[in-house]
């Protein structure tokens, strides 16, 4: 919602200011289809050439997600930490082997079924169960688990930033494509020398629309979208950092209440629940 509002505010102020200054919006609208074909088509073609198919697919999935509200809210983190608490509490009371069935089949586990939002996130569920399974096996110590988590998170970081880098490259290239469109317009105008001044003036104005659109699309549309996608990627990484901190604290021998406190502390302050909120939520679930 805020993305749409931001775009409307930016476009309204830019074009509104142009009209208030006495500009003829008809000139821009008439040149828009041709200029957009040159600029947009060139940018899309360069985007396809510049990225592997997997990055193209990831980018196409990420763009619609940027327009949706973030799922990484305080309520979701409360759910995640409550699930972690329940798992660690069961392991503490009944032994690590007691959670083996929950880890191997989370979709049928009563522990996981109590938290459908977490279970719906297949990547997070897989991440959590993979490292719980390693804890159950007992073959790795906390330092080895931490190194393995860090390696996976680094790979995840690189994957999540592929679309962001692709969008950033498109944004940096759009002004150049705007210049290309403007140069083509000037070439077309030079071929019409001898026409009436009014006609030549309209053709030059149409050519300059290309430069305007290239810069507008770069800094008013695409670059802000890339920035939003980057922030969302950072939000996603906090979920995995929360799981990491909690599980490592458990392997160090801390009780479940202290373990989820380790996880709570790595969250951004805007989404981090307070200690009392966390305790009341866990108590309510129990």
Secondary structure by P-SEA (a helix, b strand, c coil): caaaaaaaaaaaaaaaaaaaacccaaaaaaaaaaaaaaaaaaaaaaaaaaccaaaaaaaaaaaaaaaccccccaaaaaaaaaaaaaaaaaaaaccccccccccccccccaaaaaccccccaaaaaaaaaaaaaaaaaccccaaaaaaaaaaaaaaaaaaaaaaaaaaaaaaaaaaaaaaaaaaaaaaaaaaaccccaaaaaaaaaaaaaaaaaaaaaaccccaaaaaaaaaaaaaaaaaaaaaaaaaaaaaacccaaaaaaaaaaaccccccccaaaaaaaaaaac
